[in-house]
Amino acid sequence: MKRSLALVVTLASGFVLSAAAQTPATPAAAAPAGPAKIAVIAFQVAVAQTNEGQRNFTDLQKKYEPKRAQLKTLSDEVDSLTKALQAQGDKLSEGERASRAKTIDDKKKQLERQGEDAQNDFQGEMQELYNGLASKVYDVLATYAQQQGFTLVLDVAQQQNPVLYATESTNITKQIIDAYNVKSGVPAPPAPAAGSAAPAPAPRPSAPRPTVPKAPATH
C-alpha cells in the first residue's frame, strides 16, 4: 500500500524530471592560441527554466491532471474500504471479511498498476520534450560560447562535476536562458492570479547531459 500511495504522491507532485539530452556530437571550432577563457553553466537548469521549458512542463502537467485525479480517487477508496474493514471486522462473518479483503487487495493492485503506467507514460513524454529542447539550447550555448571567445564551458549541474570553485561572473546560465528565450520567441509564463496557487516549477533534471565536444588538436 505504501508503494501505491507513493506513486500517487509522485503524480500529484508533478513527477521527477529524469531525461538525458541526446545532443548530436558536432566538432567544435579549433580554439585560438592564447590563455584559456572558461565559463560554467548549470545546463539542465537552463533547459528547464527557459520559457519554452516551463510552458511545455505546465502543459504536460495539465494533460495528466485527469489521471492524477483518477488515481487519487482510487487511493481514497482503498483507504476508506480498509478503515471500514478494520472497524467492522469483528462484526462480519469470516466469508464477508475474506470477500472485503479480496476487494481491497484487487483495488490496491489496480492502483499500483495504473500508477506505474501513468508514471512511465509521463516520464517518457517528459524525456522526449527535454531531449528536443536540450538540443536546441545546446546550439545556442555553442554559438554564445564562440561569440564570447570561451575555450571551455563546464557543466556545474552534473552530480560529479570537477568544479570546486567558480566566480559568479563565469556563470553563463542566465545568459543562455535569456538568449534562448529571445531566439525561441516563447513569452514568459503568466504570473499566477492573486489568491491562486502558483504552478509547480519545472523540476530540475537529474540525468547528465552529453559532454561538450572537444576542439580538435592543433599542431
Number of C-alpha atoms within 10 A of each C-alpha: 14 8 12 20 18 13 23 27 16 15 24 17 13 22 18 17 20 16 22 18 22 16 19 10 11 10 11 14 13 12 17 11 8 7 7 12 13 15 21 20 20 17 25 26 20 23 28 24 21 26 20 20 21 20 19 18 21 17 12 16 22 13 12 18 15 11 17 24 14 16 25 19 13 17 20 13 15 20 15 13 16 16 12 12 18 11 10 10 15 10 10 12 10 10 9 13 17 13 12 17 15 12 14 19 15 12 17 21 13 16 25 21 14 18 26 16 11 19 20 12 13 20 16 15 13 20 19 14 17 25 18 13 20 23 17 17 24 22 13 16 22 17 13 16 19 14 9 10 14 16 21 17 19 18 23 21 21 17 10 9 10 10 12 6 7 12 8 9 8 13 19 20 22 15 14 25 22 16 16 23 19 12 12 14 10 14 12 12 12 7 8 10 8 7 6 7 8 10 11 12 12 22 18 16 21 16 15 17 21 14 11 17 14 15 14 11 7 8 3
